[in-house]
């Protein structure tokens, strides 16, 4: 045996027993020739003491130890002594009342000098990613991975108890137009043809409903060739769920139970259910986002009626064109600096605004170049609607409804960040459902309609007749829903189309002609013609869920081996080049040219 106990197991009750521990050298301290060494494994830390009178060879060898050497220590468990009437016990660790008095030491493997210290936070993320195996030894990272396991197990157990069957779906599948860009895999046996890595197991799980499985789930690996950010990776994991003969309410109750179980297992907290609900329209009107963070106020207020006859031409011109004038009140933020105002202007422009109109309320004055255009009645209405007080900062949005929502939604989050409104709110868990999403959205650049979720989403029964009138396609609501936590989308789903004729009709609306339907979706249209049951489901982002449960700000902190923000694994240097022979076997030739130094 390598060990008799792990490094968080020995207690005062073991005093006098002989024990053997294995692990990594955490720290080494020389106290006048007596060596104190903390040994660490994944469970915890135990202090070992090396004295020459106990074993001269082991004591001599201990002088050569350095941090992260892999060692095996055998010795006697002693209670930590009192020195000059003071206890030497360490209450900070579970094994703090004992120490292992070493009688034997084996160095199983020596460690080189580390590229960074494991007991300190490191801002150089590239260095962490390059030596990820070391980064994962740090307590915070090891704790995150264990939390991921705990959360995944809690969800899997609840789904199993509810009668859901876990089924693996193919990784090599077919490229279909579902939104994001696919990762393609060339086929050697079918030259010129390509598999696609799945963006989601969407079609396969619907096929399982046609097959009569009724309740399916999978902890599924998914792939999307997209630009990266803090909560996105090219490969990610989702809790994929599909069920037959269910309503929205059935799926809401299931997901609420799963999330409550996940946070009970990981944080030990009770999550109140059922979750509140907002329609998509309400979420956009109040917060300018379909995944609103409601932990702070700063709700958007419509002022279009207030400025219906405004002398301010920018407002008046926008309202004449059918646009909106809306605003938020960043309470107490009139102290905003010039640099912060500049940043807010940048955010507004990035979101589609031509500029930023604002009012600072300081010293009893409204400070803004636009105030001179306001009447007393308009000022009074603004004060009442926005609850304006001394020290407030008013930020306006003035454009078409969608742009106005985007601008103020982004400004709201930026102002909240500047004011650190959610700094001490990590323990506030504001779950909610956003429902009644639009089914379709028009892309002016491509001059075509796209599915807001995906093309298999069911329109609301009362809105289905609107499919016959293109002028009303933007009014069709989907039986689609997202579950949101603290401004993050945890997952999204819908009830699905299960009739071949309705599915074909929606494909046509999306510009997919009959030939392309047969080529890319013939399997699902044919399957639906053989008695497909009503069904629906949802996919929860496991990485994002664990990130929030662990109070992290990036999913990279809860994934064992993530890619960096350029999609590169610095540890293994992937993606990498392949030789000409491999490409030739796949009938592929690269047209990429290396950049000259």
C-alpha positions as CSV (number, residue, x, y, z in Angstrom):
1,X,0.0,0.0,0.0
2,X,1.1,3.5,-0.8
3,X,-0.9,5.0,2.2
4,X,-2.9,4.0,5.2
5,X,-4.7,7.3,5.5
6,X,-5.2,10.4,3.3
7,X,-3.8,13.8,4.4
8,X,-7.1,15.1,6.0
9,X,-7.9,11.9,7.9
10,X,-5.7,11.7,11.0
11,X,-7.2,13.1,14.3
12,X,-6.3,13.1,18.0
13,X,-8.0,9.8,18.4
14,X,-5.3,8.2,16.2
15,X,-2.5,9.3,18.6
16,X,0.0,6.5,19.1
17,X,-0.9,4.7,15.8
18,X,1.5,4.3,12.9
19,X,0.4,5.9,9.7
20,X,1.7,6.2,6.1
21,X,0.8,9.3,4.0
22,X,1.6,10.1,0.4
23,X,1.3,13.3,-1.5
24,X,3.1,16.5,-2.4
25,X,5.4,18.6,-0.2
26,X,3.3,21.7,0.5
27,X,5.9,23.6,2.7
28,X,9.2,22.9,4.4
29,X,10.4,24.8,7.5
30,X,13.7,24.3,9.4
31,X,13.4,25.1,13.1
32,X,16.9,24.7,14.6
33,X,17.6,21.5,12.8
34,X,14.1,20.0,13.2
35,X,12.3,19.9,9.9
36,X,8.5,20.5,9.7
37,X,7.0,19.5,6.4
38,X,3.3,19.8,5.4
39,X,2.3,17.0,3.1
40,X,-0.7,17.6,0.9
41,X,-3.0,15.4,-1.2
42,X,-6.4,16.2,-2.7
43,X,-8.2,15.8,0.7
44,X,-6.0,18.1,2.8
45,X,-2.8,18.7,4.7
46,X,-1.0,17.0,7.5
47,X,2.1,18.3,9.4
48,X,5.1,15.9,9.5
49,X,8.1,16.3,11.9
50,X,11.6,15.0,11.1
51,X,14.0,14.6,14.1
52,X,17.3,12.9,13.9
53,X,16.7,10.9,17.1
54,X,13.6,9.3,15.5
55,X,15.4,8.4,12.2
56,X,18.6,10.0,11.3
57,X,18.4,9.0,7.6
58,X,14.9,10.3,7.1
59,X,15.8,13.5,8.9
60,X,18.9,14.0,6.7
61,X,16.8,13.4,3.6
62,X,14.1,15.8,4.7
63,X,16.7,18.7,4.4
64,X,16.7,18.1,0.7
65,X,13.0,18.4,0.1
66,X,11.5,21.3,-1.9
67,X,7.9,22.3,-2.6
68,X,5.9,19.8,-4.8
69,X,8.3,16.9,-4.4
70,X,6.2,13.7,-4.3
71,X,6.9,11.8,-1.1
72,X,5.8,8.9,1.1
73,X,6.1,9.4,4.9
74,X,5.6,6.8,7.6
75,X,5.6,7.7,11.3
76,X,3.8,7.9,14.6
77,X,0.8,10.0,15.1
78,X,1.3,12.4,18.1
79,X,-0.9,15.1,19.6
80,X,0.7,18.5,19.0
81,X,2.6,19.5,22.1
82,X,2.2,22.5,24.3
83,X,5.3,24.8,24.4
84,X,5.7,27.1,27.4
85,X,2.1,26.5,28.3
86,X,0.8,27.4,24.8
87,X,-0.8,24.9,22.4
88,X,0.8,24.5,19.0
89,X,-2.4,23.1,17.5
90,X,-3.4,24.7,14.2
91,X,-7.2,25.4,14.1
92,X,-7.0,26.4,10.4
93,X,-6.7,22.8,9.3
94,X,-8.7,19.7,10.2
95,X,-5.6,17.8,11.2
96,X,-4.3,20.7,13.3
97,X,-4.3,18.8,16.6
98,X,-1.8,16.1,15.5
99,X,1.4,15.7,13.7
100,X,3.1,12.7,12.1
101,X,6.5,12.1,13.7
102,X,8.4,10.6,10.8
103,X,10.3,7.4,11.0
104,X,10.7,6.8,7.3
105,X,10.8,9.1,4.2
106,X,10.7,8.1,0.5
107,X,11.0,10.6,-2.3
108,X,8.8,9.1,-5.0
109,X,9.6,11.9,-7.5
110,X,11.6,15.2,-7.4
111,X,10.1,18.5,-8.6
112,X,11.9,21.1,-10.5
113,X,11.6,24.8,-9.4
114,X,8.0,25.8,-10.3
115,X,7.2,28.5,-12.8
116,X,4.9,30.1,-10.3
117,X,3.9,29.8,-6.7
118,X,0.8,27.7,-6.0
119,X,-0.2,29.5,-2.9
120,X,-0.6,32.9,-4.6
121,X,-3.2,34.1,-7.1
122,X,-1.6,34.6,-10.6
123,X,-2.8,37.4,-13.0
124,X,-0.8,35.9,-15.9
125,X,-3.5,33.6,-17.3
126,X,-1.4,32.4,-20.2
127,X,1.2,31.1,-17.7
128,X,-1.5,29.4,-15.8
129,X,-2.9,27.8,-19.0
130,X,0.5,26.6,-20.2
131,X,1.1,24.8,-16.9
132,X,-2.5,23.9,-16.2
133,X,-1.6,20.7,-14.4
134,X,0.1,22.9,-11.8
135,X,-2.6,25.5,-11.7
136,X,-5.1,22.7,-10.9
137,X,-3.1,21.8,-7.8
138,X,-4.1,25.1,-6.2
139,X,-6.9,24.7,-3.6
140,X,-9.3,27.1,-5.4
141,X,-9.0,25.2,-8.7
142,X,-9.2,21.8,-7.1
143,X,-12.3,22.9,-5.1
144,X,-13.9,24.1,-8.3
145,X,-13.5,20.8,-10.0
146,X,-14.9,19.0,-7.1
147,X,-17.9,21.3,-7.0
148,X,-18.4,20.6,-10.7
149,X,-18.6,16.9,-9.9
150,X,-21.0,17.5,-7.0
151,X,-23.3,19.6,-9.1
152,X,-23.2,17.1,-12.1
153,X,-24.0,14.2,-9.8
154,X,-26.9,16.1,-8.1
155,X,-28.4,16.8,-11.5
156,X,-27.9,13.3,-12.8
157,X,-29.4,11.8,-9.6
158,X,-32.5,14.0,-9.8
159,X,-33.0,13.1,-13.5
160,X,-32.6,9.4,-12.8
161,X,-35.1,9.6,-10.0
162,X,-37.6,11.4,-12.4
163,X,-37.3,8.5,-14.9
164,X,-35.0,10.1,-17.4
165,X,-32.6,7.8,-19.3
166,X,-29.1,8.9,-20.1
167,X,-28.2,8.3,-23.8
168,X,-25.0,9.3,-25.7
169,X,-25.5,10.8,-29.1
170,X,-23.0,10.9,-31.9
171,X,-20.1,13.4,-31.9
172,X,-19.6,13.0,-35.7
173,X,-22.7,14.2,-37.3
174,X,-23.9,16.3,-40.2
175,X,-23.6,20.1,-40.8
176,X,-27.0,21.8,-40.8
177,X,-27.8,25.5,-40.7
178,X,-28.7,26.0,-37.0
179,X,-27.1,29.3,-36.3
180,X,-23.4,29.1,-35.1
181,X,-20.5,28.1,-37.3
182,X,-19.7,24.3,-37.2
183,X,-16.4,22.6,-36.6
184,X,-15.9,20.4,-39.6
185,X,-14.1,17.0,-39.7
186,X,-13.0,15.6,-43.1
187,X,-13.9,12.0,-44.0
188,X,-11.1,9.9,-45.3
189,X,-13.5,7.2,-46.5
190,X,-15.8,9.6,-48.3
191,X,-13.4,12.0,-50.0
192,X,-14.7,15.6,-50.2
193,X,-17.3,15.0,-47.5
194,X,-17.3,16.3,-44.0
195,X,-18.7,15.5,-40.6
196,X,-19.6,18.3,-38.2
197,X,-19.1,18.3,-34.5
198,X,-22.5,18.9,-32.8
199,X,-23.5,22.4,-31.7
200,X,-26.1,20.5,-29.6
201,X,-27.7,17.1,-29.9
202,X,-30.9,18.8,-30.9
203,X,-32.0,16.6,-33.8
204,X,-30.9,13.3,-32.2
205,X,-32.8,14.0,-29.0
206,X,-35.9,14.7,-31.0
207,X,-35.4,11.5,-32.9
208,X,-35.3,9.7,-29.6
209,X,-38.7,11.1,-28.8
210,X,-40.0,9.7,-32.1
211,X,-38.4,6.4,-31.1
212,X,-40.6,6.3,-27.9
213,X,-37.9,6.9,-25.3
214,X,-40.1,9.6,-23.7
215,X,-37.5,10.9,-21.2
216,X,-33.9,11.5,-22.3
217,X,-30.9,13.4,-20.9
218,X,-27.2,13.6,-21.5
219,X,-24.3,15.4,-20.1
220,X,-23.4,16.4,-23.6
221,X,-20.2,17.8,-25.2
222,X,-21.0,20.5,-27.7
223,X,-18.9,22.5,-30.2
224,X,-19.3,25.9,-31.8
225,X,-16.7,27.7,-33.8
226,X,-17.4,31.2,-32.4
227,X,-15.5,34.1,-31.0
228,X,-14.7,33.6,-27.3
229,X,-15.4,35.5,-24.2
230,X,-15.3,34.9,-20.4
231,X,-18.4,32.6,-20.4
232,X,-17.9,30.9,-23.8
233,X,-15.5,28.2,-25.1
234,X,-15.3,26.4,-28.5
235,X,-16.2,23.1,-26.7
236,X,-18.5,23.1,-23.7
237,X,-20.8,20.9,-21.7
238,X,-24.6,21.1,-21.4
239,X,-27.2,19.2,-19.5
240,X,-29.4,18.2,-22.4
241,X,-33.0,17.2,-21.7
242,X,-35.9,16.1,-23.8
243,X,-39.3,14.6,-22.9
244,X,-42.5,13.6,-24.6
245,X,-46.1,14.4,-23.6
246,X,-44.9,17.4,-21.5
247,X,-46.1,21.0,-21.1
248,X,-44.0,24.1,-20.4
249,X,-45.1,23.8,-16.7
250,X,-43.7,20.2,-16.5
251,X,-40.3,21.3,-17.8
252,X,-40.3,24.4,-15.5
253,X,-40.9,22.3,-12.5
254,X,-38.2,19.8,-13.5
255,X,-35.5,22.4,-14.1
256,X,-36.3,24.3,-10.9
257,X,-35.9,21.1,-9.0
258,X,-32.5,20.4,-10.7
259,X,-31.2,23.8,-10.0
260,X,-32.4,23.8,-6.4
261,X,-30.6,20.4,-6.0
262,X,-27.4,21.7,-7.6
263,X,-27.2,24.7,-5.3
264,X,-28.1,22.7,-2.2
265,X,-25.3,20.2,-3.0
266,X,-22.7,22.9,-3.9
267,X,-23.5,25.8,-1.5
268,X,-25.8,24.2,1.0
269,X,-28.5,26.8,0.3
270,X,-32.3,26.4,-0.3
271,X,-33.4,28.0,-3.6
272,X,-37.0,29.2,-3.4
273,X,-39.3,27.8,-6.1
274,X,-41.2,28.4,-8.3
275,X,-39.1,31.0,-10.1
276,X,-40.7,34.3,-11.1
277,X,-41.4,34.8,-14.8
278,X,-41.0,37.7,-17.2
279,X,-42.1,37.8,-20.8
280,X,-39.5,38.7,-23.3
281,X,-41.3,42.0,-23.9
282,X,-41.3,42.8,-20.2
283,X,-37.6,41.9,-19.8
284,X,-36.5,44.1,-22.7
285,X,-38.8,47.0,-21.6
286,X,-37.6,47.1,-18.0
287,X,-34.0,45.9,-18.3
288,X,-33.0,46.1,-22.0
289,X,-31.9,42.5,-21.9
290,X,-33.5,39.0,-22.3
291,X,-31.2,37.8,-19.4
292,X,-31.7,40.6,-16.9
293,X,-29.8,41.1,-13.7
294,X,-32.5,42.3,-11.3
295,X,-30.3,42.4,-8.2
296,X,-30.1,46.2,-8.5
297,X,-32.8,48.6,-9.6
298,X,-32.1,51.1,-12.4
299,X,-35.1,50.0,-14.4
300,X,-35.7,51.6,-17.8
301,X,-38.5,54.1,-18.0
302,X,-40.3,55.1,-21.2
303,X,-40.6,58.8,-21.6
304,X,-41.9,59.0,-25.1
305,X,-45.2,60.6,-24.1
306,X,-43.3,63.1,-22.0
307,X,-41.4,64.4,-25.0
308,X,-44.1,64.0,-27.6
309,X,-43.9,67.8,-28.3
310,X,-40.3,68.3,-27.3
311,X,-38.3,71.3,-28.5
312,X,-35.2,69.1,-28.4
313,X,-35.0,68.1,-32.1
314,X,-33.1,64.8,-31.5
315,X,-36.0,63.5,-29.3
316,X,-38.7,65.0,-31.5
317,X,-37.2,63.6,-34.7
318,X,-36.9,60.1,-33.2
319,X,-40.4,60.1,-32.0
320,X,-41.7,61.2,-35.4
321,X,-40.0,58.2,-37.0
322,X,-41.8,55.8,-34.6
323,X,-38.8,55.6,-32.1
324,X,-38.7,55.8,-28.4
325,X,-37.2,58.1,-25.8
326,X,-36.3,56.2,-22.6
327,X,-34.0,56.6,-19.7
328,X,-32.4,55.1,-16.5
329,X,-31.5,56.7,-13.3
330,X,-28.1,55.7,-11.9
331,X,-28.8,56.7,-8.4
332,X,-26.0,58.7,-6.6
333,X,-23.7,58.5,-9.7
334,X,-23.6,62.2,-10.5
335,X,-20.0,62.0,-9.2
336,X,-19.1,60.2,-12.5
337,X,-15.7,61.1,-13.8
338,X,-14.9,62.5,-17.3
339,X,-13.2,59.2,-18.1
340,X,-16.3,57.2,-16.9
341,X,-18.6,59.4,-19.0
342,X,-16.4,58.8,-22.0
343,X,-16.6,55.0,-21.4
344,X,-20.4,55.2,-21.1
345,X,-20.5,57.1,-24.5
346,X,-18.4,54.3,-26.0
347,X,-20.7,51.7,-24.7
348,X,-23.7,53.5,-26.1
349,X,-22.1,53.8,-29.5
350,X,-21.0,50.2,-29.6
351,X,-24.7,49.3,-28.9
352,X,-25.9,51.4,-31.9
353,X,-26.5,54.8,-30.5
354,X,-25.3,58.0,-32.2
355,X,-24.1,59.5,-28.9
356,X,-25.1,59.8,-25.3
357,X,-27.4,62.3,-23.7
358,X,-27.2,62.6,-19.9
359,X,-28.1,64.8,-16.9
360,X,-26.0,65.2,-13.8
361,X,-27.9,66.4,-10.7
362,X,-25.4,68.3,-8.6
363,X,-25.7,71.2,-6.2
364,X,-29.4,71.6,-6.9
365,X,-28.8,71.9,-10.6
366,X,-29.5,69.8,-13.7
367,X,-26.2,69.9,-15.5
368,X,-26.6,69.0,-19.2
369,X,-26.5,70.8,-22.5
370,X,-30.0,69.4,-23.4
371,X,-31.8,70.7,-20.3
372,X,-32.3,74.1,-21.8
373,X,-34.7,72.5,-24.3
374,X,-36.9,71.1,-21.6
375,X,-40.1,72.8,-20.4
376,X,-41.0,72.9,-16.7
377,X,-43.7,70.3,-17.3
378,X,-41.2,68.0,-18.9
379,X,-38.8,68.5,-16.0
380,X,-41.5,67.8,-13.5
381,X,-42.6,64.6,-15.4
382,X,-38.9,63.4,-15.5
383,X,-38.5,64.0,-11.8
384,X,-41.6,62.0,-11.0
385,X,-41.1,59.1,-13.4
386,X,-37.4,58.6,-12.6
387,X,-37.5,59.6,-8.9
388,X,-34.7,62.1,-9.5
389,X,-32.8,63.4,-6.5
390,X,-29.6,65.2,-5.7
391,X,-26.6,63.2,-6.8
392,X,-28.3,61.2,-9.6
393,X,-27.1,60.6,-13.1
394,X,-29.8,60.2,-15.8
395,X,-28.8,58.3,-19.0
396,X,-31.0,58.6,-22.1
397,X,-31.7,56.2,-25.0
398,X,-33.3,57.7,-28.1
399,X,-33.8,55.4,-31.1
400,X,-36.0,52.6,-32.4
401,X,-37.3,50.3,-29.7
402,X,-34.8,47.5,-30.2
403,X,-31.8,49.8,-30.4
404,X,-33.1,51.8,-27.4
405,X,-33.3,48.5,-25.4
406,X,-29.8,47.4,-26.4
407,X,-28.3,50.8,-25.6
408,X,-29.9,51.3,-22.1
409,X,-29.4,47.6,-21.3
410,X,-25.7,47.9,-21.9
411,X,-25.5,51.3,-20.1
412,X,-27.4,49.9,-17.1
413,X,-24.8,47.1,-16.7
414,X,-21.8,49.4,-17.2
415,X,-23.1,51.9,-14.7
416,X,-23.8,49.1,-12.2
417,X,-20.2,47.8,-12.7
418,X,-18.7,51.3,-12.2
419,X,-20.8,51.8,-9.0
420,X,-20.0,48.2,-7.9
421,X,-23.7,47.6,-7.1
422,X,-23.3,43.8,-7.1
423,X,-20.0,43.7,-5.4
424,X,-21.3,42.0,-2.2
425,X,-24.2,40.2,-3.9
426,X,-22.6,36.8,-4.7
427,X,-24.9,35.1,-2.3
428,X,-28.0,36.6,-3.8
429,X,-29.5,34.1,-6.2
430,X,-32.1,35.7,-8.5
431,X,-33.5,32.9,-10.6
432,X,-36.2,33.7,-13.2
433,X,-37.8,32.5,-16.3
434,X,-38.0,34.6,-19.5
435,X,-40.8,33.4,-21.7
436,X,-42.7,34.2,-24.9
437,X,-39.7,34.9,-27.0
438,X,-40.3,36.0,-30.6
439,X,-40.2,33.0,-33.0
440,X,-38.5,34.9,-35.8
441,X,-36.2,37.9,-36.3
442,X,-35.4,39.7,-39.5
443,X,-31.8,40.2,-40.6
444,X,-31.6,43.3,-42.7
445,X,-28.0,42.6,-43.9
446,X,-28.9,39.2,-45.2
447,X,-32.5,40.3,-46.1
448,X,-33.9,37.1,-44.6
449,X,-35.8,35.8,-41.5
450,X,-33.9,33.8,-38.9
451,X,-35.1,31.6,-36.0
452,X,-34.5,33.4,-32.7
453,X,-33.9,30.0,-30.9
454,X,-33.7,27.3,-33.6
455,X,-35.9,26.1,-36.5
456,X,-37.5,23.3,-34.5
457,X,-39.1,25.7,-32.0
458,X,-42.9,25.6,-31.8
459,X,-45.0,28.8,-32.4
460,X,-47.7,29.5,-29.9
461,X,-51.0,28.0,-31.1
462,X,-52.8,31.3,-31.1
463,X,-50.0,32.9,-33.2
464,X,-49.6,30.1,-35.7
465,X,-52.1,31.6,-38.3
466,X,-49.7,34.6,-38.6
467,X,-47.3,32.4,-40.5
468,X,-49.5,33.1,-43.5
469,X,-48.9,36.8,-43.4
470,X,-45.2,37.9,-43.7
471,X,-46.0,41.4,-42.4
472,X,-46.8,39.8,-39.0
473,X,-44.0,37.4,-38.7
474,X,-42.3,39.6,-36.1
475,X,-45.4,39.2,-33.9
476,X,-45.3,35.4,-33.7
477,X,-44.4,34.2,-30.2
478,X,-42.5,31.0,-29.6
479,X,-43.2,28.4,-26.9
480,X,-39.6,29.1,-25.8
481,X,-38.1,29.9,-22.5
482,X,-34.8,30.7,-20.9
483,X,-33.8,30.3,-17.3
484,X,-31.7,33.1,-16.0
485,X,-29.5,33.7,-12.9
486,X,-28.1,37.0,-11.9
487,X,-27.9,38.3,-15.5
488,X,-26.6,35.0,-17.0
489,X,-28.6,32.7,-19.2
490,X,-28.3,29.3,-17.6
491,X,-30.2,27.5,-20.3
492,X,-32.8,27.7,-23.0
493,X,-35.5,25.4,-24.4
494,X,-38.8,25.1,-26.1
495,X,-41.7,22.9,-27.0
496,X,-40.8,21.5,-30.4
497,X,-42.6,21.2,-33.7
498,X,-43.6,17.5,-34.1
499,X,-45.7,17.7,-37.4
500,X,-43.9,17.3,-40.7
501,X,-46.1,19.9,-42.5
502,X,-45.6,22.6,-39.9
503,X,-41.9,21.9,-39.7
504,X,-41.6,22.2,-43.5
505,X,-43.6,25.4,-43.4
506,X,-41.2,27.0,-40.9
507,X,-38.2,25.9,-43.0
508,X,-39.8,27.7,-45.9
509,X,-40.2,30.8,-43.9
510,X,-36.5,30.6,-43.1
511,X,-35.6,30.5,-46.8
512,X,-34.8,26.8,-46.9
513,X,-36.3,25.5,-50.1
514,X,-37.8,22.0,-50.8
515,X,-34.5,20.6,-52.2
516,X,-32.5,21.8,-49.2
517,X,-35.1,20.5,-46.8
518,X,-34.8,17.1,-48.4
519,X,-31.0,17.2,-48.4
520,X,-30.4,18.5,-44.9
521,X,-33.5,17.7,-42.9
522,X,-35.1,14.8,-44.8
523,X,-34.5,12.5,-41.9
524,X,-36.4,14.6,-39.4
525,X,-39.3,15.4,-41.7
526,X,-39.6,11.7,-42.6
527,X,-39.4,10.7,-38.9
528,X,-42.2,13.2,-38.0
529,X,-44.5,11.5,-40.6
530,X,-44.4,8.2,-38.6
531,X,-46.2,9.4,-35.5
532,X,-44.0,11.8,-33.6
533,X,-45.3,12.6,-30.1
534,X,-45.6,16.2,-28.8
535,X,-42.3,16.9,-27.1
536,X,-40.1,19.6,-25.7
537,X,-36.9,20.1,-23.7
538,X,-34.1,22.4,-22.5
539,X,-30.3,22.5,-22.4
540,X,-28.6,23.9,-19.3
541,X,-25.0,25.3,-19.6
542,X,-23.1,23.2,-17.1
543,X,-19.9,25.3,-17.3
544,X,-21.8,28.5,-16.6
545,X,-23.9,26.9,-13.8
546,X,-20.8,25.7,-12.0
547,X,-19.1,29.1,-12.6
548,X,-21.9,30.9,-10.8
549,X,-22.1,28.3,-8.0
550,X,-18.3,28.7,-7.4
551,X,-18.6,32.5,-7.5
552,X,-16.2,32.7,-10.4
553,X,-16.2,35.2,-13.3
554,X,-15.0,33.0,-16.1
555,X,-16.0,29.5,-17.1
556,X,-12.3,28.8,-17.7
557,X,-11.9,28.6,-13.9
558,X,-14.3,25.6,-13.7
559,X,-13.1,23.6,-16.8
560,X,-10.1,21.3,-16.3
561,X,-8.3,22.1,-19.6
562,X,-9.9,25.2,-21.3
563,X,-8.8,27.1,-24.3
564,X,-7.6,30.7,-24.0
565,X,-9.5,33.7,-25.6
566,X,-8.0,32.8,-29.0
567,X,-9.2,29.2,-28.9
568,X,-5.7,27.8,-28.1
569,X,-4.7,25.2,-25.6
570,X,-1.3,26.6,-24.5
571,X,-0.4,23.4,-22.6
572,X,-0.6,21.0,-25.5
573,X,-0.1,23.8,-28.2
574,X,-3.3,22.9,-30.0
575,X,-4.5,23.5,-32.7
576,X,-1.3,22.3,-34.3
577,X,0.0,21.7,-37.8
578,X,-0.4,18.2,-39.4
579,X,2.0,16.8,-42.0
580,X,1.4,16.7,-45.7
581,X,0.7,12.9,-45.7
582,X,-2.2,13.3,-43.3
583,X,-3.7,16.0,-45.4
584,X,-3.2,14.0,-48.6
585,X,-5.1,11.0,-47.2
586,X,-8.0,13.3,-46.5
587,X,-7.8,14.9,-49.9
588,X,-7.2,18.3,-48.3
589,X,-4.8,21.0,-49.2
590,X,-4.3,24.1,-46.9
591,X,-4.4,27.5,-48.6
592,X,-3.3,29.3,-45.4
593,X,0.0,31.1,-45.8
594,X,2.4,31.5,-42.8
595,X,2.9,35.1,-41.8
596,X,6.4,36.3,-42.4
597,X,8.3,37.3,-39.2
